[in-house]
Amino acid sequence: MDKALLEILACPACKSSLQLNKDRQELICRGCRLAYPVRDDIPVMLTDEARELAADEEV
């Protein structure tokens, strides 16, 4: 994923910055503990598509 794009993206739920998890191909929001999928290098920034991070999952 392009670093410039990652810098301007924000969580649609809380507007926090996001971190890329390359292994899982997800954008992680630490604020609301959601993971947004990245499909074919396109971030899917829909809260309905995001998964909640498990309590023991590291962010």
HUZI-V56568 format. One line per field, one symbol per residue. ss: DSSP state (a for helix, b for strand, c for the rest). phi: phi as a letter, one per 40 degrees, with the letter a starting at -180 (. if undefined). burial: I if it has 9 or more other C-alpha atoms within 8 Angstrom, else O. A space follows every 10 residues. Layout:
BEGIN
ss: ???
phi: ???
burial: ???
END
This chain:
BEGIN
ss: ccaaaaaacb ccccccbcbb bccccbbbbc cccbbbbbbc cbbccccccc bbccccccc
phi: .ccccccccb cccbgccbbc bcccfbbbbc cbfbbccbbf gbcccbcccc bcccdcccb
burial: OOOOOIOOOO IOOOOIIIOI IOOOIIIIII OOIIIIIIOO OOIIIOOOII OOOOOOOOO
END
